[in-house]
Amino acid sequence: MSAARLSLIWSAAMALFGIVFWLYAALTLLVPAAFAPMGFMLAILGALLVLLMVVTGAMAGEANVARAWDEGVEHDSNRAHRFGFTVAWIVYLVAWLFLSRGWLTVDAAFPVMGAVTGGSYCIFMGMAGLRGWHDTRHAPD
Amino acid sequence: MTLVTHLTERRKAAGLTQSRLAEKVGVSRKTINTVENRVFVPSTTLALKLARELGCSVHDLFELPDEPEAKQ
């Protein structure tokens, strides 16, 4: 597997997992009784993402992994961390407001905060990777 | 922080594609593309590797925008 393909798989997986995390958060807000007890699913999903990255990385080889997660991706990762941190501050403040008003239970608030924060990092990384793939694909080599 | 870059000209003069140069210095083509388009400022290590592969100095590839000889 080439570095370009590995990078594409990782980016698509991150975007997909990020969307699933955000969907879970939205569903938990809408139907807390049904989805809040399923917070453990986030840990399983996160572990699946790591497993996918490890398995595909092992298939591609060390050199391709180094190229697929090079300093350009590290740069994107730093930006994704900043984005996730900013989103976390906003979500935590909103959750605190909702909790103080009794509009949200503690059992539902924690999975939502975790899912939105983790999902933000994944979505940013996925979008940055897919955009880079798209831009590079259409740029003259 | 942006840099004036002559990477594209130097790469083409060396007869290399973005993919080939990326392979030689151990990064993705996307990273070379973003350096050439001034989206991303490379590390000192990557700049040195690029200069070594293209047979020139780092200063031939990158310049600060306020330097008098900066042409871009």
Backbone of each chain as ProteinMPNN parsed JSONL, in Angstrom:
{"seq_chain_A": "MSAARLSLIWSAAMALFGIVFWLYAALTLLVPAAFAPMGFMLAILGALLVLLMVVTGAMAGEANVARAWDEGVEHDSNRAHRFGFTVAWIVYLVAWLFLSRGWLTVDAAFPVMGAVTGGSYCIFMGMAGLRGWHDTRHAPD", "coords_chain_A": {"N_chain_A": [[0.842, -1.194, 0.0], [0.578, 2.195, -0.894], [2.017, 5.333, 0.351], [0.365, 7.493, -0.2], [-2.14, 6.301, -0.556], [-2.499, 5.192, 1.968], [-2.574, 7.494, 3.53], [-4.919, 8.625, 2.516], [-6.816, 6.714, 3.319], [-6.591, 6.908, 6.118], [-7.369, 9.597, 6.496], [-10.011, 9.595, 5.503], [-11.154, 7.752, 7.263], [-10.858, 9.085, 9.713], [-12.477, 11.345, 9.285], [-14.958, 10.093, 8.947], [-15.285, 8.736, 11.442], [-15.289, 10.949, 13.11], [-17.63, 12.239, 12.301], [-19.48, 10.303, 13.087], [-19.094, 10.43, 15.863], [-20.029, 13.037, 16.399], [-22.649, 12.732, 15.535], [-23.563, 10.904, 17.412], [-23.423, 12.524, 19.683], [-25.366, 14.43, 19.045], [-27.654, 12.822, 18.893], [-27.754, 11.943, 21.529], [-28.337, 14.276, 22.838], [-30.884, 14.718, 21.832], [-32.354, 12.351, 22.393], [-31.845, 11.491, 25.245], [-32.315, 9.41, 27.123], [-32.142, 7.046, 25.692], [-29.622, 7.082, 24.425], [-27.573, 8.087, 26.131], [-26.737, 6.058, 28.042], [-25.129, 4.583, 26.399], [-22.534, 5.455, 26.235], [-20.13, 4.116, 26.425], [-19.707, 3.164, 23.926], [-18.267, 5.056, 22.555], [-15.636, 4.751, 23.409], [-15.15, 2.231, 22.357], [-15.425, 2.757, 19.634], [-13.319, 4.588, 19.29], [-11.161, 2.911, 19.86], [-11.419, 1.161, 17.738], [-10.803, 2.84, 15.596], [-8.105, 3.397, 16.111], [-7.133, 0.796, 15.89], [-7.661, 0.278, 13.196], [-5.924, 2.135, 12.019], [-3.456, 1.185, 12.912], [-3.367, -1.412, 11.786], [-3.582, -0.916, 8.984], [-1.327, 0.66, 8.747], [0.678, -1.164, 9.39], [0.404, -2.838, 7.218], [1.23, -1.165, 5.18], [3.868, -0.535, 5.746], [6.899, 0.695, 7.368], [8.25, 2.927, 6.191], [6.319, 4.07, 4.505], [4.401, 4.727, 6.399], [5.742, 6.729, 7.798], [5.851, 8.655, 5.807], [3.149, 9.08, 5.349], [2.339, 10.149, 7.759], [3.695, 12.678, 8.084], [5.63, 15.759, 8.595], [3.9, 17.66, 7.61], [1.387, 16.645, 8.157], [1.606, 16.575, 10.9], [1.572, 19.276, 11.383], [-1.073, 19.847, 10.602], [-2.293, 18.356, 12.581], [-1.629, 19.754, 14.903], [-3.107, 22.063, 14.456], [-5.628, 20.923, 14.482], [-5.789, 20.105, 17.129], [-5.888, 22.599, 18.39], [-8.325, 23.507, 17.385], [-10.068, 21.553, 18.441], [-9.699, 22.074, 21.163], [-10.727, 24.661, 21.385], [-13.4, 24.205, 20.636], [-14.076, 22.506, 22.73], [-14.002, 24.219, 24.976], [-16.193, 25.895, 24.379], [-18.318, 24.031, 24.224], [-18.249, 22.936, 26.802], [-18.898, 25.149, 28.347], [-21.482, 25.698, 27.413], [-22.7, 23.288, 28.127], [-22.435, 23.459, 30.887], [-24.152, 25.583, 31.376], [-26.597, 24.484, 30.504], [-26.771, 22.354, 32.299], [-26.973, 23.723, 34.719], [-29.427, 24.89, 34.419], [-31.025, 22.737, 34.393], [-31.713, 21.537, 32.033], [-30.344, 19.503, 30.973], [-29.081, 16.304, 31.822], [-26.535, 15.064, 34.083], [-25.608, 12.557, 33.368], [-26.082, 12.515, 30.633], [-24.682, 14.729, 29.772], [-21.853, 14.344, 30.014], [-21.086, 12.225, 28.116], [-21.806, 13.625, 25.781], [-20.13, 15.897, 25.819], [-17.621, 14.688, 25.647], [-17.843, 13.319, 23.206], [-18.267, 15.362, 21.325], [-15.926, 16.885, 21.602], [-13.799, 15.022, 21.044], [-14.682, 14.222, 18.528], [-14.423, 16.6, 17.121], [-11.644, 16.962, 16.765], [-11.117, 14.709, 15.152], [-12.746, 15.194, 12.893], [-11.645, 17.591, 11.929], [-9.024, 16.749, 11.278], [-9.647, 14.796, 9.376], [-10.951, 16.314, 7.376], [-8.908, 18.128, 6.68], [-6.991, 16.356, 5.684], [-8.382, 15.122, 3.547], [-8.944, 17.319, 1.991], [-6.363, 18.132, 1.304], [-5.583, 15.897, -0.142], [-7.397, 16.082, -2.29], [-6.663, 18.596, -3.391], [-3.993, 18.119, -4.097], [-4.302, 16.072, -5.921], [-5.423, 17.349, -8.061], [-3.503, 19.127, -8.759], [-0.737, 20.044, -10.89], [1.858, 17.646, -11.322]], "CA_chain_A": [[0.0, 0.0, 0.0], [1.406, 3.405, -0.995], [1.815, 6.356, 1.386], [-0.787, 8.321, -0.596], [-3.369, 5.544, -0.263], [-2.596, 5.09, 3.43], [-2.996, 8.816, 3.994], [-6.33, 8.785, 2.133], [-7.616, 5.831, 4.198], [-6.587, 7.508, 7.463], [-8.167, 10.831, 6.484], [-11.427, 9.231, 5.345], [-11.581, 7.099, 8.511], [-10.985, 10.114, 10.755], [-13.668, 12.148, 8.989], [-16.122, 9.235, 9.211], [-15.419, 8.54, 12.89], [-15.653, 12.246, 13.675], [-19.061, 12.461, 12.026], [-20.221, 9.367, 13.959], [-19.017, 10.985, 17.219], [-20.93, 14.191, 16.471], [-24.015, 12.206, 15.426], [-23.874, 10.326, 18.721], [-23.668, 13.651, 20.594], [-26.661, 15.029, 18.678], [-28.709, 11.873, 19.289], [-27.821, 11.921, 22.999], [-29.055, 15.502, 23.236], [-32.294, 14.601, 21.446], [-32.981, 11.22, 23.104], [-30.835, 11.125, 26.258], [-32.602, 8.142, 27.803], [-31.726, 5.919, 24.853], [-28.222, 7.105, 23.977], [-26.599, 8.399, 27.188], [-26.097, 4.865, 28.625], [-24.244, 3.932, 25.418], [-21.286, 6.223, 26.154], [-18.994, 3.191, 26.265], [-19.508, 2.958, 22.487], [-17.243, 6.004, 22.101], [-14.335, 4.119, 23.655], [-15.012, 1.126, 21.392], [-15.194, 3.37, 18.32], [-11.956, 5.135, 19.309], [-10.233, 1.777, 19.773], [-11.518, 0.644, 16.361], [-10.058, 3.766, 14.728], [-6.675, 3.142, 16.359], [-6.837, -0.526, 15.321], [-7.646, 0.444, 11.737], [-4.7, 2.853, 11.654], [-2.3, 0.302, 13.176], [-3.372, -2.517, 10.815], [-3.244, -0.388, 7.652], [0.067, 1.111, 8.838], [1.533, -2.367, 9.322], [0.346, -3.328, 5.834], [1.94, -0.232, 4.287], [5.301, -0.525, 6.047], [7.382, 1.818, 8.182], [8.605, 4.09, 5.362], [5.072, 4.699, 4.054], [3.757, 5.335, 7.574], [6.466, 7.982, 8.059], [5.457, 9.635, 4.781], [1.714, 9.383, 5.502], [2.206, 10.993, 8.951], [4.915, 13.49, 8.046], [5.49, 17.013, 9.345], [2.722, 18.377, 7.118], [0.256, 16.108, 8.928], [1.819, 17.057, 12.281], [1.102, 20.665, 11.355], [-2.544, 19.753, 10.621], [-2.682, 17.807, 13.892], [-1.554, 20.865, 15.871], [-4.265, 22.931, 14.204], [-6.814, 20.169, 14.918], [-5.811, 20.186, 18.594], [-6.366, 23.952, 18.756], [-9.752, 23.537, 17.061], [-10.741, 20.721, 19.45], [-9.638, 22.768, 22.444], [-11.682, 25.783, 21.308], [-14.75, 23.609, 20.665], [-14.294, 21.983, 24.092], [-14.352, 25.349, 25.856], [-17.557, 26.342, 24.066], [-19.258, 22.962, 24.593], [-18.282, 22.795, 28.265], [-19.643, 26.301, 28.881], [-22.899, 25.493, 27.081], [-23.167, 22.167, 28.956], [-22.573, 23.972, 32.259], [-25.383, 26.393, 31.386], [-27.725, 23.55, 30.399], [-26.842, 21.593, 33.556], [-27.426, 24.618, 35.786], [-30.85, 25.155, 34.206], [-31.76, 21.472, 34.47], [-32.137, 21.104, 30.69], [-29.51, 18.365, 30.6], [-28.643, 15.551, 33.004], [-25.086, 14.805, 34.132], [-25.372, 11.314, 32.624], [-26.067, 12.804, 29.194], [-23.727, 15.818, 29.472], [-20.471, 13.879, 29.867], [-20.856, 11.62, 26.794], [-21.922, 14.643, 24.728], [-18.915, 16.723, 25.84], [-16.512, 13.867, 25.147], [-18.039, 12.991, 21.79], [-18.081, 16.568, 20.505], [-14.511, 17.273, 21.645], [-13.029, 14.036, 20.276], [-15.139, 14.278, 17.14], [-13.904, 17.82, 16.485], [-10.274, 16.678, 16.319], [-11.173, 13.744, 14.047], [-13.323, 15.828, 11.702], [-10.662, 18.55, 11.401], [-7.944, 15.984, 10.634], [-10.207, 14.158, 8.184], [-11.201, 17.335, 6.357], [-7.605, 18.643, 6.222], [-6.364, 15.309, 4.87], [-9.126, 14.93, 2.299], [-8.759, 18.527, 1.175], [-5.003, 18.051, 0.771], [-5.604, 14.846, -1.175], [-8.122, 16.636, -3.443], [-5.848, 19.669, -3.985], [-2.798, 17.526, -4.703], [-4.731, 15.26, -7.055], [-5.726, 18.222, -9.193], [-2.354, 20.003, -9.035], [0.235, 19.389, -11.779], [2.942, 17.008, -10.571]], "C_chain_A": [[0.885, 1.256, 0.0], [1.1, 4.381, 0.147], [0.578, 7.205, 1.079], [-2.104, 7.619, -0.26], [-3.592, 5.431, 1.244], [-3.121, 6.401, 4.023], [-4.481, 9.047, 3.711], [-7.231, 7.951, 3.047], [-7.711, 6.442, 5.605], [-7.473, 8.753, 7.513], [-9.653, 10.524, 6.409], [-11.962, 8.614, 6.64], [-11.778, 8.139, 9.614], [-12.238, 10.959, 10.533], [-14.931, 11.366, 9.349], [-16.353, 9.054, 10.717], [-15.824, 9.842, 13.581], [-17.131, 12.543, 13.495], [-19.914, 11.56, 12.933], [-20.221, 9.891, 15.401], [-20.012, 12.141, 17.387], [-22.393, 13.749, 16.387], [-24.465, 11.634, 16.766], [-24.221, 11.448, 19.706], [-25.047, 14.27, 20.322], [-27.809, 14.127, 19.134], [-28.872, 11.825, 20.81], [-28.544, 13.158, 23.52], [-30.554, 15.362, 22.976], [-33.022, 13.507, 22.24], [-32.023, 10.721, 24.189], [-31.062, 9.762, 26.905], [-32.081, 6.947, 27.006], [-30.218, 5.901, 24.602], [-27.192, 7.391, 25.075], [-25.959, 7.146, 27.809], [-25.12, 4.168, 27.67], [-22.925, 4.674, 25.249], [-20.056, 5.357, 25.965], [-18.691, 2.927, 24.786], [-18.418, 3.892, 21.928], [-15.851, 5.405, 22.269], [-14.094, 2.998, 22.654], [-14.705, 1.684, 20.002], [-13.766, 3.926, 18.223], [-10.922, 4.033, 19.161], [-10.234, 1.185, 18.364], [-10.722, 1.52, 15.389], [-8.551, 3.529, 14.876], [-6.266, 1.811, 15.72], [-6.73, -0.447, 13.795], [-6.342, 1.099, 11.286], [-3.464, 1.96, 11.84], [-2.216, -0.797, 12.104], [-2.976, -2.013, 9.426], [-1.789, 0.102, 7.632], [1.031, -0.057, 8.732], [1.544, -2.924, 7.903], [1.183, -2.462, 4.89], [3.452, -0.229, 4.54], [5.75, 0.784, 6.685], [7.638, 3.093, 7.354], [7.344, 4.832, 4.909], [4.307, 5.334, 5.205], [4.41, 6.684, 7.874], [6.075, 9.059, 7.054], [3.988, 10.044, 4.928], [1.466, 10.251, 6.734], [3.49, 11.823, 9.063], [4.687, 14.825, 8.753], [4.337, 17.885, 8.845], [1.479, 17.942, 7.888], [0.368, 16.536, 10.394], [1.312, 18.497, 12.416], [-0.428, 20.705, 11.405], [-3.029, 19.292, 11.993], [-2.644, 18.9, 14.969], [-2.741, 21.813, 15.713], [-5.547, 22.244, 14.685], [-6.937, 20.193, 16.443], [-6.356, 21.537, 19.052], [-7.869, 24.061, 18.514], [-10.552, 22.756, 18.115], [-10.8, 21.405, 20.807], [-10.651, 23.924, 22.488], [-13.119, 25.272, 21.398], [-15.07, 23.12, 22.077], [-14.706, 23.096, 25.048], [-15.81, 25.776, 25.641], [-18.578, 25.308, 24.552], [-19.379, 22.841, 26.115], [-19.056, 23.956, 28.898], [-21.14, 26.144, 28.637], [-23.479, 24.376, 27.959], [-23.37, 22.62, 30.404], [-23.87, 24.78, 32.389], [-26.612, 25.487, 31.392], [-27.908, 22.769, 31.699], [-27.419, 22.46, 34.674], [-28.909, 24.931, 35.667], [-31.699, 23.884, 34.317], [-32.257, 20.983, 33.123], [-31.399, 19.842, 30.252], [-29.091, 17.646, 31.88], [-27.123, 15.334, 32.931], [-24.751, 13.569, 33.297], [-25.3, 11.55, 31.109], [-24.975, 13.812, 28.85], [-22.319, 15.292, 29.205], [-20.209, 13.172, 28.531], [-20.91, 12.652, 25.661], [-20.638, 15.467, 24.654], [-17.731, 15.953, 25.259], [-16.621, 13.617, 23.654], [-17.785, 14.206, 20.902], [-16.599, 16.96, 20.456], [-13.648, 16.324, 20.806], [-13.383, 14.079, 18.801], [-14.601, 15.486, 16.406], [-12.496, 17.594, 15.954], [-10.307, 15.78, 15.079], [-11.692, 14.399, 12.763], [-12.323, 16.806, 11.087], [-9.554, 17.81, 10.655], [-8.434, 15.347, 9.329], [-10.39, 15.154, 7.054], [-9.88, 17.874, 5.792], [-6.93, 17.625, 5.309], [-7.046, 15.14, 3.53], [-8.991, 16.141, 1.38], [-7.37, 18.52, 0.526], [-4.906, 17.034, -0.348], [-6.263, 15.387, -2.453], [-7.262, 17.684, -4.155], [-4.637, 19.101, -4.716], [-3.155, 16.756, -5.959], [-4.948, 16.13, -8.292], [-4.599, 19.201, -9.512], [-1.395, 19.293, -9.997], [1.403, 18.845, -10.982], [4.297, 17.563, -11.045]], "O_chain_A": [[1.821, 1.365, 0.793], [0.072, 4.275, 0.816], [-0.163, 7.586, 1.985], [-3.046, 8.232, 0.243], [-4.715, 5.555, 1.732], [-3.991, 6.408, 4.894], [-5.207, 9.59, 4.543], [-8.277, 8.42, 3.494], [-8.789, 6.483, 6.199], [-8.236, 8.94, 8.46], [-10.457, 11.101, 7.141], [-13.079, 8.911, 7.064], [-12.753, 8.077, 10.362], [-12.97, 11.254, 11.477], [-15.85, 11.899, 9.971], [-17.474, 9.2, 11.202], [-16.612, 9.83, 14.526], [-17.799, 13.032, 14.406], [-20.931, 11.993, 13.475], [-21.239, 9.805, 16.087], [-20.738, 12.215, 18.378], [-23.262, 14.3, 17.063], [-25.597, 11.85, 17.199], [-25.184, 11.343, 20.465], [-25.792, 14.589, 21.249], [-28.804, 14.598, 19.686], [-29.985, 11.684, 21.318], [-29.269, 13.097, 24.514], [-31.383, 15.811, 23.766], [-34.148, 13.702, 22.699], [-31.452, 9.639, 24.058], [-30.106, 9.044, 27.2], [-31.632, 5.956, 27.582], [-29.605, 4.834, 24.568], [-26.042, 6.971, 24.953], [-24.759, 7.154, 28.082], [-24.377, 3.276, 28.077], [-22.266, 4.533, 24.219], [-19.053, 5.806, 25.411], [-17.585, 2.524, 24.428], [-17.739, 3.557, 20.958], [-14.996, 5.532, 21.392], [-12.98, 2.826, 22.159], [-13.849, 1.165, 19.285], [-13.093, 3.757, 17.207], [-9.936, 4.182, 18.439], [-9.195, 0.763, 17.857], [-10.058, 1.018, 14.482], [-7.821, 3.469, 13.886], [-5.209, 1.703, 15.098], [-5.83, -1.029, 13.189], [-5.731, 0.679, 10.303], [-2.545, 1.983, 11.021], [-1.139, -1.079, 11.58], [-2.13, -2.616, 8.765], [-1.103, -0.027, 6.618], [2.067, 0.035, 8.074], [2.568, -3.424, 7.437], [1.769, -2.96, 3.929], [4.228, 0.053, 3.627], [5.096, 1.82, 6.569], [7.284, 4.195, 7.773], [7.3, 6.062, 4.924], [3.643, 6.355, 5.026], [3.722, 7.661, 8.168], [5.977, 10.235, 7.404], [3.623, 11.191, 4.671], [0.497, 11.01, 6.767], [4.26, 11.682, 10.013], [3.674, 15.008, 9.429], [3.852, 18.751, 9.573], [0.627, 18.763, 8.228], [-0.636, 16.821, 11.047], [0.712, 18.875, 13.422], [-1.011, 21.492, 12.15], [-4.042, 19.774, 12.501], [-3.517, 18.96, 15.835], [-3.304, 22.3, 16.694], [-6.441, 22.894, 15.226], [-8.038, 20.29, 16.985], [-7.17, 21.616, 19.971], [-8.598, 24.631, 19.326], [-11.573, 23.23, 18.613], [-11.806, 21.333, 21.512], [-11.334, 24.133, 23.491], [-13.944, 25.82, 22.128], [-16.188, 23.294, 22.564], [-15.641, 22.938, 25.833], [-16.556, 25.988, 26.597], [-19.567, 25.651, 25.202], [-20.475, 22.664, 26.647], [-19.783, 23.763, 29.872], [-21.961, 26.413, 29.515], [-24.594, 24.49, 28.468], [-24.334, 22.229, 31.063], [-24.587, 24.67, 33.383], [-27.543, 25.686, 32.172], [-29.031, 22.546, 32.152], [-28.241, 22.005, 35.469], [-29.578, 25.203, 36.664], [-32.928, 23.945, 34.334], [-33.126, 20.113, 33.061], [-31.784, 19.193, 29.279], [-28.786, 18.28, 32.891], [-26.518, 15.413, 31.862], [-23.735, 13.539, 32.602], [-24.555, 10.874, 30.4], [-24.404, 13.759, 27.761], [-21.659, 15.745, 28.27], [-19.218, 13.477, 27.868], [-20.148, 12.561, 24.698], [-20.115, 15.712, 23.567], [-16.943, 16.492, 24.482], [-15.632, 13.691, 22.924], [-17.158, 14.089, 19.849], [-16.082, 17.321, 19.399], [-12.865, 16.766, 19.964], [-12.514, 13.986, 17.934], [-14.346, 15.42, 15.204], [-12.183, 17.984, 14.829], [-9.624, 16.043, 14.089], [-11.143, 14.184, 11.682], [-12.168, 16.85, 9.867], [-9.186, 18.188, 9.543], [-7.735, 15.356, 8.317], [-10.028, 14.878, 5.91], [-9.745, 18.056, 4.582], [-6.363, 17.99, 4.279], [-6.386, 15.026, 2.497], [-8.932, 16.008, 0.158], [-7.221, 18.857, -0.649], [-4.247, 17.259, -1.363], [-5.756, 15.18, -3.556], [-7.146, 17.664, -5.38], [-4.296, 19.543, -5.814], [-2.415, 16.776, -6.943], [-4.692, 15.705, -9.419], [-4.722, 20.014, -10.428], [-1.251, 18.072, -9.932], [1.891, 19.506, -10.065], [5.343, 17.156, -10.538]]}, "seq_chain_B": "MTLVTHLTERRKAAGLTQSRLAEKVGVSRKTINTVENRVFVPSTTLALKLARELGCSVHDLFELPDEPEAKQ", "coords_chain_B": {"N_chain_B": [[3.584, 33.182, 9.506], [5.188, 33.523, 6.485], [7.146, 32.304, 3.757], [9.272, 33.276, 1.079], [9.461, 31.233, -1.635], [11.525, 29.256, -3.744], [11.249, 26.758, -4.535], [9.692, 25.341, -6.431], [10.748, 26.152, -8.946], [13.417, 25.308, -8.675], [13.038, 22.569, -8.314], [11.861, 21.798, -10.736], [13.932, 22.494, -12.437], [15.73, 20.585, -11.697], [14.575, 18.445, -12.809], [12.604, 16.968, -11.514], [9.544, 15.498, -10.326], [6.83, 16.468, -8.142], [6.028, 14.222, -6.698], [8.256, 12.506, -6.925], [10.284, 13.991, -5.685], [9.176, 14.172, -3.139], [9.249, 11.508, -2.374], [12.013, 11.125, -2.278], [12.816, 12.746, -0.14], [11.318, 11.751, 1.896], [8.66, 12.493, 2.589], [5.106, 13.253, 2.156], [3.497, 13.797, -1.043], [1.641, 15.765, -0.829], [2.66, 17.405, 1.192], [4.942, 18.516, -0.051], [3.622, 19.899, -2.061], [2.137, 21.744, -0.524], [4.199, 23.2, 0.623], [5.341, 24.362, -1.632], [3.23, 25.947, -2.419], [3.174, 27.764, -0.447], [1.606, 27.298, 1.796], [2.411, 25.943, 3.949], [5.117, 26.123, 6.168], [8.227, 24.664, 5.989], [10.097, 22.487, 8.255], [13.421, 22.996, 9.659], [14.922, 20.712, 9.264], [13.575, 19.415, 7.13], [13.866, 21.388, 5.182], [16.646, 21.375, 4.856], [16.982, 18.781, 3.874], [15.618, 18.977, 1.453], [17.187, 20.885, 0.152], [19.569, 19.465, -0.035], [18.823, 17.351, -1.735], [18.253, 18.77, -4.031], [20.602, 19.901, -4.654], [21.538, 22.431, -3.75], [21.726, 25.413, -1.668], [19.893, 26.014, 1.411], [19.115, 28.627, 1.483], [18.919, 29.213, -1.176], [16.548, 28.106, -1.768], [14.603, 29.088, -0.01], [13.497, 32.252, 1.215], [13.324, 35.072, 3.409], [10.473, 37.23, 3.349], [11.05, 39.982, 3.45], [13.589, 40.323, 2.535], [15.947, 41.96, 0.402], [16.623, 40.658, -1.99], [14.547, 39.005, -2.487], [12.325, 37.711, -4.801], [9.727, 36.85, -5.354]], "CA_chain_B": [[4.906, 33.4, 8.897], [5.311, 32.933, 5.146], [8.479, 32.397, 3.17], [9.356, 33.287, -0.375], [10.06, 29.941, -1.982], [11.938, 28.989, -5.13], [11.291, 25.293, -4.592], [9.126, 24.84, -7.69], [11.723, 26.371, -10.037], [14.582, 24.436, -8.438], [12.617, 21.175, -8.53], [11.691, 21.593, -12.181], [15.27, 22.548, -13.038], [16.383, 19.299, -11.401], [13.833, 17.409, -13.548], [11.881, 16.107, -10.566], [8.14, 15.775, -10.055], [6.556, 16.597, -6.697], [5.994, 12.866, -6.128], [9.62, 11.954, -6.848], [11.006, 14.739, -4.646], [8.594, 13.768, -1.856], [9.78, 10.174, -2.082], [13.437, 11.237, -1.943], [13.021, 13.364, 1.18], [10.553, 10.995, 2.89], [7.388, 13.096, 3.005], [4.053, 13.03, 1.17], [3.442, 14.788, -2.119], [0.827, 16.868, -0.311], [3.529, 18.316, 1.941], [5.73, 19.276, -1.039], [2.677, 20.809, -2.717], [1.776, 22.846, 0.385], [5.394, 24.048, 0.78], [5.472, 25.146, -2.872], [2.141, 26.934, -2.46], [3.354, 28.624, 0.746], [0.584, 27.034, 2.816], [3.097, 25.331, 5.083], [6.553, 26.438, 6.269], [8.88, 23.407, 6.396], [11.064, 22.52, 9.356], [14.821, 23.128, 9.23], [15.358, 19.388, 8.78], [13.036, 19.179, 5.79], [14.495, 22.366, 4.281], [17.999, 20.882, 4.579], [16.86, 17.599, 3.013], [15.236, 19.456, 0.114], [18.376, 21.53, -0.424], [20.54, 18.409, -0.371], [18.343, 16.625, -2.921], [18.252, 19.648, -5.209], [21.982, 20.336, -4.868], [21.698, 23.87, -3.526], [21.637, 25.744, -0.239], [18.532, 26.32, 1.883], [18.835, 30.017, 1.127], [18.529, 29.239, -2.594], [15.157, 27.616, -1.838], [13.681, 29.9, 0.798], [13.967, 33.56, 1.67], [12.353, 35.87, 4.162], [9.829, 38.134, 2.39], [11.567, 41.356, 3.454], [14.958, 40.392, 2.021], [15.956, 42.729, -0.84], [16.749, 39.835, -3.188], [13.34, 38.199, -2.664], [11.751, 38.094, -6.099], [8.359, 36.387, -5.552]], "C_chain_B": [[4.935, 32.73, 7.521], [6.741, 33.13, 4.653], [8.34, 32.571, 1.666], [10.071, 31.993, -0.747], [10.386, 29.838, -3.47], [11.976, 27.482, -5.375], [10.794, 24.767, -5.938], [10.134, 24.967, -8.826], [12.904, 25.424, -9.899], [14.238, 22.969, -8.716], [12.499, 20.875, -10.015], [13.037, 21.598, -12.892], [16.024, 21.236, -12.817], [15.67, 18.14, -12.1], [13.067, 16.454, -12.65], [10.411, 16.498, -10.492], [7.978, 15.946, -8.545], [6.607, 15.216, -6.03], [7.396, 12.324, -5.922], [10.417, 12.662, -5.748], [10.505, 14.332, -3.257], [9.145, 12.414, -1.417], [11.234, 10.259, -1.617], [13.664, 11.806, -0.544], [12.144, 12.741, 2.278], [9.329, 11.695, 3.444], [6.339, 12.797, 1.934], [4.113, 14.105, 0.093], [2.651, 16.015, -1.671], [1.712, 17.89, 0.413], [4.388, 19.157, 0.988], [4.84, 20.322, -1.708], [2.343, 22.006, -1.82], [2.981, 23.765, 0.646], [5.532, 24.947, -0.453], [4.409, 26.247, -2.953], [2.131, 27.857, -1.241], [2.224, 28.488, 1.773], [1.275, 26.616, 4.109], [4.585, 25.669, 5.035], [7.275, 25.184, 6.768], [9.817, 23.592, 7.575], [12.472, 22.687, 8.785], [15.318, 21.812, 8.634], [14.87, 19.14, 7.356], [13.674, 20.144, 4.786], [15.904, 21.904, 3.89], [17.963, 19.663, 3.655], [16.525, 18.007, 1.573], [16.444, 20.068, -0.59], [19.4, 20.479, -0.861], [20.113, 17.666, -1.644], [18.427, 17.464, -4.184], [19.631, 20.26, -5.463], [22.177, 21.835, -4.735], [21.638, 24.143, -2.026], [20.183, 26.044, 0.13], [18.132, 27.731, 1.458], [18.485, 30.179, -0.354], [17.058, 28.838, -2.751], [14.171, 28.544, -1.145], [14.321, 31.217, 1.202], [12.897, 34.202, 2.533], [11.759, 36.909, 3.217], [10.426, 39.537, 2.348], [13.01, 41.452, 2.972], [14.957, 41.078, 0.664], [15.992, 41.858, -2.091], [15.527, 38.954, -3.433], [12.593, 38.653, -3.901], [10.264, 37.764, -6.217], [7.315, 37.285, -4.948]], "O_chain_B": [[4.731, 31.522, 7.407], [7.444, 34.034, 5.102], [7.395, 32.066, 1.059], [11.151, 31.697, -0.235], [9.619, 30.276, -4.328], [12.641, 26.999, -6.291], [11.394, 23.862, -6.518], [10.355, 24.018, -9.579], [13.342, 24.813, -10.874], [15.043, 22.227, -9.278], [12.968, 19.843, -10.496], [13.267, 20.824, -13.82], [16.847, 20.83, -13.638], [16.101, 16.991, -12.001], [12.899, 15.279, -12.976], [10.067, 17.677, -10.584], [8.876, 15.612, -7.772], [7.158, 15.063, -4.94], [7.699, 11.749, -4.877], [11.132, 12.022, -4.977], [11.291, 14.166, -2.324], [9.464, 12.206, -0.247], [11.642, 9.562, -0.688], [14.592, 11.398, 0.154], [12.213, 13.145, 3.439], [8.985, 11.527, 4.613], [6.642, 12.164, 0.923], [4.696, 15.172, 0.285], [2.941, 17.143, -2.071], [1.526, 19.097, 0.26], [4.545, 20.361, 1.19], [5.24, 21.47, -1.898], [2.273, 23.141, -2.291], [2.81, 24.964, 0.863], [5.805, 26.141, -0.332], [4.655, 27.33, -3.483], [1.195, 28.629, -1.038], [1.922, 29.422, 2.516], [0.797, 26.894, 5.209], [5.233, 25.523, 3.999], [6.97, 24.69, 7.854], [10.271, 24.7, 7.861], [12.687, 22.539, 7.582], [16.036, 21.798, 7.634], [15.634, 18.716, 6.488], [13.986, 19.75, 3.662], [16.304, 22.029, 2.732], [18.802, 19.525, 2.765], [17.069, 17.463, 0.612], [16.693, 19.808, -1.767], [20.013, 20.595, -1.922], [20.935, 17.389, -2.517], [18.646, 16.938, -5.275], [19.798, 21.052, -6.391], [22.904, 22.441, -5.522], [21.516, 23.221, -1.219], [19.351, 26.297, -0.742], [16.977, 27.994, 1.122], [17.84, 31.152, -0.744], [16.41, 29.186, -3.739], [13.057, 28.762, -1.622], [15.516, 31.29, 1.49], [11.71, 33.905, 2.397], [12.475, 37.426, 2.359], [10.326, 40.218, 1.328], [13.599, 42.533, 2.992], [14.072, 40.822, -0.152], [15.465, 42.247, -3.133], [15.454, 38.245, -4.437], [12.264, 39.831, -4.042], [9.586, 38.323, -7.079], [6.122, 37.0, -5.048]]}, "name": "protein", "num_of_chains": 2, "seq": "MSAARLSLIWSAAMALFGIVFWLYAALTLLVPAAFAPMGFMLAILGALLVLLMVVTGAMAGEANVARAWDEGVEHDSNRAHRFGFTVAWIVYLVAWLFLSRGWLTVDAAFPVMGAVTGGSYCIFMGMAGLRGWHDTRHAPDMTLVTHLTERRKAAGLTQSRLAEKVGVSRKTINTVENRVFVPSTTLALKLARELGCSVHDLFELPDEPEAKQ"}
